[in-house]
Amino acid sequence: MRRLFSAAFAYMLVGVASGLFYREFTKMNDFPEGEATQLGLVHTHLLTLGFVVLLIVLLLEKAFALSESRLFSWFFWLYNAGLVLTSAMMVWHGCLTVLGQESSSMIAGIAGMGHILLSAGMVLLLLALRTRLFAAVPATPAAPAASASVSAG
């Protein structure tokens, strides 16, 4: 649980810092305001896919003990590797755009690998959640006769 919280906190910090970097880097390089660049998307990707998603997973961990599934560790590392890889390629591509340089298909290919890792991580999360949901033993309801005699007394 601590690992999830630490990762979510780190993504929140890096997400906010990436927004600051975007603003300052584009101003410093006289990039026209309103022009499209990947740098503007890094901020929201890190905050949403990193901070918010991992906070939701933290709540699921608290409720269903997801980390007891052997798939959970695979989810955590694949998902984070995918998010870091995807975000790094977005920063690289965005910086090239701001500097007026051409991006290469290599960047797109590596970003695609990051997206594949993110997707695989999400599938593993859902599989881990499924195993924990159906592994949970439902509470046995109290017998109706016992509750009626208690309320009558």
Secondary structure by P-SEA (a helix, b strand, c coil): caaaaaaaaaaaaaaaaaaaaaaaaaaaacccccccccccaaaaaaaaccaaaaaaaaaaaaccccccccaaaaaaaaaaaaaaaaaaaaaaaaaaaaacccccaaaaaaaaaaaaaaaaaaaaaaaaaaaaaaaccccccccaaaaaaaaac
